[in-house]
Amino acid sequence: MTTRIQFLGATDTVTGSRYLVEARDARVLVDCGLFQGYRKLRERNWAGVPFDVSSLDAVVLTHAHIDHTGYVPKLCKLGFQGPIYCTHGTADLLQILLPDSGYLQEEDARRANKYGYTRHRPAEPLYTKRDAERSLGQLRPVGFGEPFEVASGVTGRFTRAGHILGSACLALRADGATTTFSGDVGRPRDPIMKPPAPLAPTDYLVIESTYGDRRHPAEEVADVLARVVTDTVERGGVIVVPAFAVGRAQHLLHLVATLRAQRRIPELPVFLDSPMAISATKIFCRHVEDHRLSEHECHAMCNSAHYTRTPDESKAIDRRSGPMLVISASGMATGGRVLHHLRCFLPDAKNAVLIVGYQASGTRGRSLVDGADELKIFGEYVPVRARVEQVQGLSAHADYAEMLDWLRPSGLSPRRVFVTHGEPAAADAFRRRLRDTFGWDVVVPEMEEGYALE
């Protein structure tokens, strides 16, 4: 049997990464993410999977972000009982990310039932916190560069991707051919993460294209943050930052600590209002193999904000007056505590919302970036009068030029390249750049499209 790959997510979108690899003696799922954004995308989470879950031998995860891992508890709930391979950093992060995702699923269902904004009676969570906790028992951590047997006749190897803690590119070998999955690729000069490692020769390449049609601006991120904080403090306002709990929150804390030490921002209370981000920050400092920060810098980062762990502490933030900086999840404002802060602070023109990461189509964060004058939160429309500013330079994804620079030294000559994890314009632009730059055979797969890897 010829190895076959089927694309079950991250096609025409940056969410829901799922790639089914079928070899002679095994069936493996690479990444197992949730779809986020538009309702039409989110509904895919409820549609099940187009294969027999009991026939799946293993799952391999490139990194911990929910768009790559958030469907794991549901897959296990559907009957998958096999191993789930990932790096040690990813395994540590999933101990907090997956139960949190289950809790948010339960909270969304509870709130929908309480306030009646659901088409289903009653609304049910996709999975629960308990479901997520059960799935953690199937994790099998593997070190970078360490070959491991994924399933019968299939071996894997992780190399550093530089995107977030534990993020990896995966080389999967089956039936005499190697297919490399880029996962999400970080930037070469990220201030806290080590750069992505060069790729080894591969027969096939599945590569992300989040920024396939864009360059990151040559802005000094610290300057932008210092300006937004200073201007908002002068107005007596509050800065709300929707931030990914893993990666972006730690980057922001490091910037705050640095700017304070340099006396470039006024003294003001800084809150890290995300139990998940608090836990991720502690895990970050345990994995020195992944990041650039010294022990002193880690200590400064961890002590740059007040940690609000309980719901009551979080609610108290919204009752405060005077300038403050609130860093809260989720990064695209799709759920979590940041929604309460946005509902509270968006209507006041003296406040600011700082967008610090990629915002997928259909998310509240994308609506803010696109200039929406109101935002639907908890079934109600909230006016947007606060200033909305975006910082592109904080992205943890390489832009197209950085991706090309990363690929060149590897001297790859794949038989075919599959461009995924990008919105349609970005994916097609990156397809053309790869073809024109390297002369590769490059395609952009459609949802559920399959290819033979001969």
Protein Blocks (a to p, Z undefined) as FASTA:
>chain_A
ZZddddfehehiaehiacddddfkbccdehjaddehjfklmmmmmnopabdfklpmbdcd
fblbfklmmmmmmmmmnopabdcdddfklmmmmmmmmmmmmmmmmmmmmmmmmnopafbd
cdddfbdfklmmmmmmmpccddehiacdfbghiacddddehlaghiacddddeehiacdd
ekjaddfklfkbccdddddddfbdcddfklmmbccdfbdfklmmmmmmmmmmmnopacdd
dddfbhjlmmmmmmmmmmmmnopaccdddddddfklmmmmmmmmmmmmlmmbdfklmmmm
mmmpccdfbfklmmmmmmpgcjdddddddfkopgcjklmmmmmmmmpmkbccddfbdcde
hiaklmmmnopabdceehiacddfbccdddfklpcbdcfklmmmmmmmnopacfbdcdeh
iafklmmmmmmmmmmmnopacddddehiacddZZ
